[in-house]
Amino acid sequence: MSLGSDYSIELCRLCAEVCNACAEECEKHAAMGMEHCAQCAEACRACADACNNMITNN
């Protein structure tokens, strides 16, 4: 990102998309009482947020 790569923003968008998809799947399992999946979903959402912040701050 700091070097202005042509692919930086695309890569961050893809990362956010993948993290959100993972979080959605983990949330389904968390709803069935699997605590470790709730923790995974939370981590994935945080990763997606970080990627989105990279995009907006660039």
mmJSON file of the N, C-alpha and C atoms, coordinates in Angstrom:
{"data_MODEL":{"atom_site":{
"group_PDB":["ATOM","ATOM","ATOM","ATOM","ATOM","ATOM","ATOM","ATOM","ATOM","ATOM","ATOM","ATOM","ATOM","ATOM","ATOM","ATOM","ATOM","ATOM","ATOM","ATOM","ATOM","ATOM","ATOM","ATOM","ATOM","ATOM","ATOM","ATOM","ATOM","ATOM","ATOM","ATOM","ATOM","ATOM","ATOM","ATOM","ATOM","ATOM","ATOM","ATOM","ATOM","ATOM","ATOM","ATOM","ATOM","ATOM","ATOM","ATOM","ATOM","ATOM","ATOM","ATOM","ATOM","ATOM","ATOM","ATOM","ATOM","ATOM","ATOM","ATOM","ATOM","ATOM","ATOM","ATOM","ATOM","ATOM","ATOM","ATOM","ATOM","ATOM","ATOM","ATOM","ATOM","ATOM","ATOM","ATOM","ATOM","ATOM","ATOM","ATOM","ATOM","ATOM","ATOM","ATOM","ATOM","ATOM","ATOM","ATOM","ATOM","ATOM","ATOM","ATOM","ATOM","ATOM","ATOM","ATOM","ATOM","ATOM","ATOM","ATOM","ATOM","ATOM","ATOM","ATOM","ATOM","ATOM","ATOM","ATOM","ATOM","ATOM","ATOM","ATOM","ATOM","ATOM","ATOM","ATOM","ATOM","ATOM","ATOM","ATOM","ATOM","ATOM","ATOM","ATOM","ATOM","ATOM","ATOM","ATOM","ATOM","ATOM","ATOM","ATOM","ATOM","ATOM","ATOM","ATOM","ATOM","ATOM","ATOM","ATOM","ATOM","ATOM","ATOM","ATOM","ATOM","ATOM","ATOM","ATOM","ATOM","ATOM","ATOM","ATOM","ATOM","ATOM","ATOM","ATOM","ATOM","ATOM","ATOM","ATOM","ATOM","ATOM","ATOM","ATOM","ATOM","ATOM","ATOM","ATOM","ATOM","ATOM","ATOM","ATOM","ATOM","ATOM"],
"id":[1,2,3,4,5,6,7,8,9,10,11,12,13,14,15,16,17,18,19,20,21,22,23,24,25,26,27,28,29,30,31,32,33,34,35,36,37,38,39,40,41,42,43,44,45,46,47,48,49,50,51,52,53,54,55,56,57,58,59,60,61,62,63,64,65,66,67,68,69,70,71,72,73,74,75,76,77,78,79,80,81,82,83,84,85,86,87,88,89,90,91,92,93,94,95,96,97,98,99,100,101,102,103,104,105,106,107,108,109,110,111,112,113,114,115,116,117,118,119,120,121,122,123,124,125,126,127,128,129,130,131,132,133,134,135,136,137,138,139,140,141,142,143,144,145,146,147,148,149,150,151,152,153,154,155,156,157,158,159,160,161,162,163,164,165,166,167,168,169,170,171,172,173,174],
"type_symbol":["N","C","C","N","C","C","N","C","C","N","C","C","N","C","C","N","C","C","N","C","C","N","C","C","N","C","C","N","C","C","N","C","C","N","C","C","N","C","C","N","C","C","N","C","C","N","C","C","N","C","C","N","C","C","N","C","C","N","C","C","N","C","C","N","C","C","N","C","C","N","C","C","N","C","C","N","C","C","N","C","C","N","C","C","N","C","C","N","C","C","N","C","C","N","C","C","N","C","C","N","C","C","N","C","C","N","C","C","N","C","C","N","C","C","N","C","C","N","C","C","N","C","C","N","C","C","N","C","C","N","C","C","N","C","C","N","C","C","N","C","C","N","C","C","N","C","C","N","C","C","N","C","C","N","C","C","N","C","C","N","C","C","N","C","C","N","C","C","N","C","C","N","C","C"],
"label_atom_id":["N","CA","C","N","CA","C","N","CA","C","N","CA","C","N","CA","C","N","CA","C","N","CA","C","N","CA","C","N","CA","C","N","CA","C","N","CA","C","N","CA","C","N","CA","C","N","CA","C","N","CA","C","N","CA","C","N","CA","C","N","CA","C","N","CA","C","N","CA","C","N","CA","C","N","CA","C","N","CA","C","N","CA","C","N","CA","C","N","CA","C","N","CA","C","N","CA","C","N","CA","C","N","CA","C","N","CA","C","N","CA","C","N","CA","C","N","CA","C","N","CA","C","N","CA","C","N","CA","C","N","CA","C","N","CA","C","N","CA","C","N","CA","C","N","CA","C","N","CA","C","N","CA","C","N","CA","C","N","CA","C","N","CA","C","N","CA","C","N","CA","C","N","CA","C","N","CA","C","N","CA","C","N","CA","C","N","CA","C","N","CA","C","N","CA","C","N","CA","C","N","CA","C"],
"label_alt_id":[null,null,null,null,null,null,null,null,null,null,null,null,null,null,null,null,null,null,null,null,null,null,null,null,null,null,null,null,null,null,null,null,null,null,null,null,null,null,null,null,null,null,null,null,null,null,null,null,null,null,null,null,null,null,null,null,null,null,null,null,null,null,null,null,null,null,null,null,null,null,null,null,null,null,null,null,null,null,null,null,null,null,null,null,null,null,null,null,null,null,null,null,null,null,null,null,null,null,null,null,null,null,null,null,null,null,null,null,null,null,null,null,null,null,null,null,null,null,null,null,null,null,null,null,null,null,null,null,null,null,null,null,null,null,null,null,null,null,null,null,null,null,null,null,null,null,null,null,null,null,null,null,null,null,null,null,null,null,null,null,null,null,null,null,null,null,null,null,null,null,null,null,null,null],
"label_comp_id":["MET","MET","MET","SER","SER","SER","LEU","LEU","LEU","GLY","GLY","GLY","SER","SER","SER","ASP","ASP","ASP","TYR","TYR","TYR","SER","SER","SER","ILE","ILE","ILE","GLU","GLU","GLU","LEU","LEU","LEU","CYS","CYS","CYS","ARG","ARG","ARG","LEU","LEU","LEU","CYS","CYS","CYS","ALA","ALA","ALA","GLU","GLU","GLU","VAL","VAL","VAL","CYS","CYS","CYS","ASN","ASN","ASN","ALA","ALA","ALA","CYS","CYS","CYS","ALA","ALA","ALA","GLU","GLU","GLU","GLU","GLU","GLU","CYS","CYS","CYS","GLU","GLU","GLU","LYS","LYS","LYS","HIS","HIS","HIS","ALA","ALA","ALA","ALA","ALA","ALA","MET","MET","MET","GLY","GLY","GLY","MET","MET","MET","GLU","GLU","GLU","HIS","HIS","HIS","CYS","CYS","CYS","ALA","ALA","ALA","GLN","GLN","GLN","CYS","CYS","CYS","ALA","ALA","ALA","GLU","GLU","GLU","ALA","ALA","ALA","CYS","CYS","CYS","ARG","ARG","ARG","ALA","ALA","ALA","CYS","CYS","CYS","ALA","ALA","ALA","ASP","ASP","ASP","ALA","ALA","ALA","CYS","CYS","CYS","ASN","ASN","ASN","ASN","ASN","ASN","MET","MET","MET","ILE","ILE","ILE","THR","THR","THR","ASN","ASN","ASN","ASN","ASN","ASN"],
"label_asym_id":["A","A","A","A","A","A","A","A","A","A","A","A","A","A","A","A","A","A","A","A","A","A","A","A","A","A","A","A","A","A","A","A","A","A","A","A","A","A","A","A","A","A","A","A","A","A","A","A","A","A","A","A","A","A","A","A","A","A","A","A","A","A","A","A","A","A","A","A","A","A","A","A","A","A","A","A","A","A","A","A","A","A","A","A","A","A","A","A","A","A","A","A","A","A","A","A","A","A","A","A","A","A","A","A","A","A","A","A","A","A","A","A","A","A","A","A","A","A","A","A","A","A","A","A","A","A","A","A","A","A","A","A","A","A","A","A","A","A","A","A","A","A","A","A","A","A","A","A","A","A","A","A","A","A","A","A","A","A","A","A","A","A","A","A","A","A","A","A","A","A","A","A","A","A"],
"label_entity_id":["1","1","1","1","1","1","1","1","1","1","1","1","1","1","1","1","1","1","1","1","1","1","1","1","1","1","1","1","1","1","1","1","1","1","1","1","1","1","1","1","1","1","1","1","1","1","1","1","1","1","1","1","1","1","1","1","1","1","1","1","1","1","1","1","1","1","1","1","1","1","1","1","1","1","1","1","1","1","1","1","1","1","1","1","1","1","1","1","1","1","1","1","1","1","1","1","1","1","1","1","1","1","1","1","1","1","1","1","1","1","1","1","1","1","1","1","1","1","1","1","1","1","1","1","1","1","1","1","1","1","1","1","1","1","1","1","1","1","1","1","1","1","1","1","1","1","1","1","1","1","1","1","1","1","1","1","1","1","1","1","1","1","1","1","1","1","1","1","1","1","1","1","1","1"],
"label_seq_id":[1,1,1,2,2,2,3,3,3,4,4,4,5,5,5,6,6,6,7,7,7,8,8,8,9,9,9,10,10,10,11,11,11,12,12,12,13,13,13,14,14,14,15,15,15,16,16,16,17,17,17,18,18,18,19,19,19,20,20,20,21,21,21,22,22,22,23,23,23,24,24,24,25,25,25,26,26,26,27,27,27,28,28,28,29,29,29,30,30,30,31,31,31,32,32,32,33,33,33,34,34,34,35,35,35,36,36,36,37,37,37,38,38,38,39,39,39,40,40,40,41,41,41,42,42,42,43,43,43,44,44,44,45,45,45,46,46,46,47,47,47,48,48,48,49,49,49,50,50,50,51,51,51,52,52,52,53,53,53,54,54,54,55,55,55,56,56,56,57,57,57,58,58,58],
"pdbx_PDB_ins_code":[null,null,null,null,null,null,null,null,null,null,null,null,null,null,null,null,null,null,null,null,null,null,null,null,null,null,null,null,null,null,null,null,null,null,null,null,null,null,null,null,null,null,null,null,null,null,null,null,null,null,null,null,null,null,null,null,null,null,null,null,null,null,null,null,null,null,null,null,null,null,null,null,null,null,null,null,null,null,null,null,null,null,null,null,null,null,null,null,null,null,null,null,null,null,null,null,null,null,null,null,null,null,null,null,null,null,null,null,null,null,null,null,null,null,null,null,null,null,null,null,null,null,null,null,null,null,null,null,null,null,null,null,null,null,null,null,null,null,null,null,null,null,null,null,null,null,null,null,null,null,null,null,null,null,null,null,null,null,null,null,null,null,null,null,null,null,null,null,null,null,null,null,null,null],
"Cartn_x":[0.834,0.0,0.878,1.896,2.716,3.52,3.739,4.494,3.586,2.278,1.334,1.187,1.317,1.162,-0.201,-0.211,-1.468,-2.477,-2.001,-2.881,-3.226,-2.696,-2.904,-4.373,-5.09,-6.497,-7.305,-7.035,-7.741,-7.481,-6.248,-5.888,-6.596,-6.664,-7.358,-8.854,-9.448,-10.874,-11.144,-10.273,-10.441,-10.274,-9.291,-9.075,-10.311,-10.869,-12.064,-13.236,-13.386,-14.474,-14.334,-13.134,-12.891,-13.104,-12.61,-12.781,-14.247,-15.013,-16.443,-17.172,-16.801,-17.423,-17.112,-15.879,-15.49,-16.274,-16.393,-17.125,-18.584,-19.201,-20.6,-20.761,-19.842,-19.912,-19.685,-18.698,-18.416,-19.58,-20.258,-21.401,-22.533,-22.676,-23.695,-23.4,-22.143,-21.752,-21.781,-21.449,-21.489,-22.916,-23.872,-25.279,-25.72,-24.961,-25.265,-24.48,-23.843,-23.176,-21.686,-21.108,-19.668,-18.899,-18.418,-17.767,-16.532,-15.757,-14.549,-14.895,-16.07,-16.502,-16.896,-17.442,-17.759,-16.472,-15.448,-14.159,-13.544,-13.676,-13.162,-13.906,-15.209,-16.004,-15.581,-15.352,-14.919,-13.558,-12.646,-11.32,-11.424,-12.276,-12.45,-13.062,-14.017,-14.619,-13.567,-12.724,-11.67,-10.694,-10.369,-9.478,-10.134,-11.391,-12.113,-12.141,-12.378,-12.382,-11.018,-9.957,-8.602,-8.338,-8.753,-8.56,-9.357,-10.585,-11.408,-10.814,-10.236,-9.577,-8.384,-7.654,-6.512,-6.958,-8.097,-8.631,-9.042,-9.786,-10.307,-9.228,-8.165,-7.087,-6.005,-6.184,-5.191,-5.511],
"Cartn_y":[-1.19,0.0,1.252,1.262,2.467,2.736,1.714,1.906,2.175,2.164,2.491,1.417,0.163,-0.927,-0.859,-1.229,-1.239,-2.232,-3.201,-4.262,-4.145,-3.184,-3.074,-2.981,-2.088,-1.891,-3.131,-3.716,-4.937,-6.065,-6.19,-7.229,-7.024,-5.787,-5.503,-5.763,-5.428,-5.713,-7.215,-7.973,-9.417,-10.006,-9.531,-10.005,-9.73,-8.538,-8.194,-9.088,-9.35,-10.203,-11.627,-12.161,-13.515,-13.575,-12.583,-12.558,-12.466,-11.654,-11.55,-12.856,-13.531,-14.817,-15.853,-15.86,-16.781,-16.467,-15.202,-14.801,-15.242,-15.081,-15.495,-16.991,-17.778,-19.232,-19.587,-18.954,-19.239,-18.826,-17.741,-17.294,-18.319,-19.031,-20.089,-21.176,-21.559,-22.6,-22.065,-20.794,-20.185,-20.171,-19.99,-19.983,-21.338,-22.381,-23.722,-24.03,-22.998,-23.157,-23.428,-23.33,-23.583,-22.285,-22.143,-20.903,-20.58,-21.59,-21.317,-20.713,-21.028,-20.434,-18.969,-18.642,-17.245,-16.423,-17.005,-16.316,-16.148,-17.153,-17.082,-15.999,-15.956,-14.949,-13.546,-13.362,-12.061,-11.664,-12.622,-12.348,-12.035,-12.747,-12.501,-11.126,-10.733,-9.393,-8.309,-8.527,-7.548,-7.448,-8.57,-8.569,-7.829,-8.096,-7.408,-5.904,-5.506,-4.079,-3.45,-4.161,-3.642,-3.48,-4.438,-4.34,-3.175,-3.022,-1.905,-0.565,-0.492,0.747,1.069,0.043,0.26,0.884,0.418,0.932,2.395,2.696,4.057,5.063,4.591,5.512,5.643,4.981,5.045,6.136],
"Cartn_z":[0.0,0.0,0.0,0.811,0.922,-0.341,-1.156,-2.396,-3.596,-3.37,-4.43,-5.497,-5.122,-6.079,-6.772,-8.028,-8.79,-8.225,-7.485,-6.987,-5.512,-4.821,-3.371,-2.994,-3.639,-3.282,-3.641,-4.805,-5.2,-4.209,-3.771,-2.818,-1.482,-1.023,0.244,0.118,-1.023,-1.231,-1.211,-1.878,-1.902,-0.499,0.225,1.593,2.448,2.355,3.132,2.746,1.462,0.986,1.53,1.477,1.98,3.492,4.203,5.661,6.045,5.34,5.634,5.33,4.239,3.91,4.991,5.453,6.521,7.794,8.124,9.324,9.251,8.09,7.935,8.178,7.627,7.823,9.287,9.906,11.311,12.211,11.864,12.661,12.644,11.53,11.466,12.493,12.586,13.54,14.977,15.128,16.459,17.001,16.101,16.511,17.057,16.726,17.231,18.5,19.066,20.346,20.288,19.125,19.003,19.257,20.476,20.916,20.087,19.725,18.945,17.584,17.056,15.787,15.986,17.133,17.43,17.501,18.096,18.176,16.792,15.956,14.589,13.809,13.941,13.239,13.66,14.942,15.45,14.857,14.805,14.232,12.744,12.045,10.612,10.36,11.168,11.016,11.281,12.273,12.573,11.398,10.794,9.634,8.467,8.214,7.141,7.389,8.629,8.973,8.714,9.075,8.859,7.364,6.576,5.125,4.553,4.994,4.51,4.922,6.117,6.557,5.685,5.272,4.396,3.072,2.583,1.312,1.46,2.517,2.676,3.051,3.674,4.074,3.002,1.887,0.836,-0.154],
"occupancy":[1.0,1.0,1.0,1.0,1.0,1.0,1.0,1.0,1.0,1.0,1.0,1.0,1.0,1.0,1.0,1.0,1.0,1.0,1.0,1.0,1.0,1.0,1.0,1.0,1.0,1.0,1.0,1.0,1.0,1.0,1.0,1.0,1.0,1.0,1.0,1.0,1.0,1.0,1.0,1.0,1.0,1.0,1.0,1.0,1.0,1.0,1.0,1.0,1.0,1.0,1.0,1.0,1.0,1.0,1.0,1.0,1.0,1.0,1.0,1.0,1.0,1.0,1.0,1.0,1.0,1.0,1.0,1.0,1.0,1.0,1.0,1.0,1.0,1.0,1.0,1.0,1.0,1.0,1.0,1.0,1.0,1.0,1.0,1.0,1.0,1.0,1.0,1.0,1.0,1.0,1.0,1.0,1.0,1.0,1.0,1.0,1.0,1.0,1.0,1.0,1.0,1.0,1.0,1.0,1.0,1.0,1.0,1.0,1.0,1.0,1.0,1.0,1.0,1.0,1.0,1.0,1.0,1.0,1.0,1.0,1.0,1.0,1.0,1.0,1.0,1.0,1.0,1.0,1.0,1.0,1.0,1.0,1.0,1.0,1.0,1.0,1.0,1.0,1.0,1.0,1.0,1.0,1.0,1.0,1.0,1.0,1.0,1.0,1.0,1.0,1.0,1.0,1.0,1.0,1.0,1.0,1.0,1.0,1.0,1.0,1.0,1.0,1.0,1.0,1.0,1.0,1.0,1.0,1.0,1.0,1.0,1.0,1.0,1.0],
"B_iso_or_equiv":[0.0,0.0,0.0,0.0,0.0,0.0,0.0,0.0,0.0,0.0,0.0,0.0,0.0,0.0,0.0,0.0,0.0,0.0,0.0,0.0,0.0,0.0,0.0,0.0,0.0,0.0,0.0,0.0,0.0,0.0,0.0,0.0,0.0,0.0,0.0,0.0,0.0,0.0,0.0,0.0,0.0,0.0,0.0,0.0,0.0,0.0,0.0,0.0,0.0,0.0,0.0,0.0,0.0,0.0,0.0,0.0,0.0,0.0,0.0,0.0,0.0,0.0,0.0,0.0,0.0,0.0,0.0,0.0,0.0,0.0,0.0,0.0,0.0,0.0,0.0,0.0,0.0,0.0,0.0,0.0,0.0,0.0,0.0,0.0,0.0,0.0,0.0,0.0,0.0,0.0,0.0,0.0,0.0,0.0,0.0,0.0,0.0,0.0,0.0,0.0,0.0,0.0,0.0,0.0,0.0,0.0,0.0,0.0,0.0,0.0,0.0,0.0,0.0,0.0,0.0,0.0,0.0,0.0,0.0,0.0,0.0,0.0,0.0,0.0,0.0,0.0,0.0,0.0,0.0,0.0,0.0,0.0,0.0,0.0,0.0,0.0,0.0,0.0,0.0,0.0,0.0,0.0,0.0,0.0,0.0,0.0,0.0,0.0,0.0,0.0,0.0,0.0,0.0,0.0,0.0,0.0,0.0,0.0,0.0,0.0,0.0,0.0,0.0,0.0,0.0,0.0,0.0,0.0,0.0,0.0,0.0,0.0,0.0,0.0],
"pdbx_formal_charge":[null,null,null,null,null,null,null,null,null,null,null,null,null,null,null,null,null,null,null,null,null,null,null,null,null,null,null,null,null,null,null,null,null,null,null,null,null,null,null,null,null,null,null,null,null,null,null,null,null,null,null,null,null,null,null,null,null,null,null,null,null,null,null,null,null,null,null,null,null,null,null,null,null,null,null,null,null,null,null,null,null,null,null,null,null,null,null,null,null,null,null,null,null,null,null,null,null,null,null,null,null,null,null,null,null,null,null,null,null,null,null,null,null,null,null,null,null,null,null,null,null,null,null,null,null,null,null,null,null,null,null,null,null,null,null,null,null,null,null,null,null,null,null,null,null,null,null,null,null,null,null,null,null,null,null,null,null,null,null,null,null,null,null,null,null,null,null,null,null,null,null,null,null,null],
"auth_seq_id":[1,1,1,2,2,2,3,3,3,4,4,4,5,5,5,6,6,6,7,7,7,8,8,8,9,9,9,10,10,10,11,11,11,12,12,12,13,13,13,14,14,14,15,15,15,16,16,16,17,17,17,18,18,18,19,19,19,20,20,20,21,21,21,22,22,22,23,23,23,24,24,24,25,25,25,26,26,26,27,27,27,28,28,28,29,29,29,30,30,30,31,31,31,32,32,32,33,33,33,34,34,34,35,35,35,36,36,36,37,37,37,38,38,38,39,39,39,40,40,40,41,41,41,42,42,42,43,43,43,44,44,44,45,45,45,46,46,46,47,47,47,48,48,48,49,49,49,50,50,50,51,51,51,52,52,52,53,53,53,54,54,54,55,55,55,56,56,56,57,57,57,58,58,58],
"auth_comp_id":["MET","MET","MET","SER","SER","SER","LEU","LEU","LEU","GLY","GLY","GLY","SER","SER","SER","ASP","ASP","ASP","TYR","TYR","TYR","SER","SER","SER","ILE","ILE","ILE","GLU","GLU","GLU","LEU","LEU","LEU","CYS","CYS","CYS","ARG","ARG","ARG","LEU","LEU","LEU","CYS","CYS","CYS","ALA","ALA","ALA","GLU","GLU","GLU","VAL","VAL","VAL","CYS","CYS","CYS","ASN","ASN","ASN","ALA","ALA","ALA","CYS","CYS","CYS","ALA","ALA","ALA","GLU","GLU","GLU","GLU","GLU","GLU","CYS","CYS","CYS","GLU","GLU","GLU","LYS","LYS","LYS","HIS","HIS","HIS","ALA","ALA","ALA","ALA","ALA","ALA","MET","MET","MET","GLY","GLY","GLY","MET","MET","MET","GLU","GLU","GLU","HIS","HIS","HIS","CYS","CYS","CYS","ALA","ALA","ALA","GLN","GLN","GLN","CYS","CYS","CYS","ALA","ALA","ALA","GLU","GLU","GLU","ALA","ALA","ALA","CYS","CYS","CYS","ARG","ARG","ARG","ALA","ALA","ALA","CYS","CYS","CYS","ALA","ALA","ALA","ASP","ASP","ASP","ALA","ALA","ALA","CYS","CYS","CYS","ASN","ASN","ASN","ASN","ASN","ASN","MET","MET","MET","ILE","ILE","ILE","THR","THR","THR","ASN","ASN","ASN","ASN","ASN","ASN"],
"auth_asym_id":["A","A","A","A","A","A","A","A","A","A","A","A","A","A","A","A","A","A","A","A","A","A","A","A","A","A","A","A","A","A","A","A","A","A","A","A","A","A","A","A","A","A","A","A","A","A","A","A","A","A","A","A","A","A","A","A","A","A","A","A","A","A","A","A","A","A","A","A","A","A","A","A","A","A","A","A","A","A","A","A","A","A","A","A","A","A","A","A","A","A","A","A","A","A","A","A","A","A","A","A","A","A","A","A","A","A","A","A","A","A","A","A","A","A","A","A","A","A","A","A","A","A","A","A","A","A","A","A","A","A","A","A","A","A","A","A","A","A","A","A","A","A","A","A","A","A","A","A","A","A","A","A","A","A","A","A","A","A","A","A","A","A","A","A","A","A","A","A","A","A","A","A","A","A"],
"auth_atom_id":["N","CA","C","N","CA","C","N","CA","C","N","CA","C","N","CA","C","N","CA","C","N","CA","C","N","CA","C","N","CA","C","N","CA","C","N","CA","C","N","CA","C","N","CA","C","N","CA","C","N","CA","C","N","CA","C","N","CA","C","N","CA","C","N","CA","C","N","CA","C","N","CA","C","N","CA","C","N","CA","C","N","CA","C","N","CA","C","N","CA","C","N","CA","C","N","CA","C","N","CA","C","N","CA","C","N","CA","C","N","CA","C","N","CA","C","N","CA","C","N","CA","C","N","CA","C","N","CA","C","N","CA","C","N","CA","C","N","CA","C","N","CA","C","N","CA","C","N","CA","C","N","CA","C","N","CA","C","N","CA","C","N","CA","C","N","CA","C","N","CA","C","N","CA","C","N","CA","C","N","CA","C","N","CA","C","N","CA","C","N","CA","C","N","CA","C","N","CA","C","N","CA","C"],
"pdbx_PDB_model_num":[1,1,1,1,1,1,1,1,1,1,1,1,1,1,1,1,1,1,1,1,1,1,1,1,1,1,1,1,1,1,1,1,1,1,1,1,1,1,1,1,1,1,1,1,1,1,1,1,1,1,1,1,1,1,1,1,1,1,1,1,1,1,1,1,1,1,1,1,1,1,1,1,1,1,1,1,1,1,1,1,1,1,1,1,1,1,1,1,1,1,1,1,1,1,1,1,1,1,1,1,1,1,1,1,1,1,1,1,1,1,1,1,1,1,1,1,1,1,1,1,1,1,1,1,1,1,1,1,1,1,1,1,1,1,1,1,1,1,1,1,1,1,1,1,1,1,1,1,1,1,1,1,1,1,1,1,1,1,1,1,1,1,1,1,1,1,1,1,1,1,1,1,1,1]
}}}
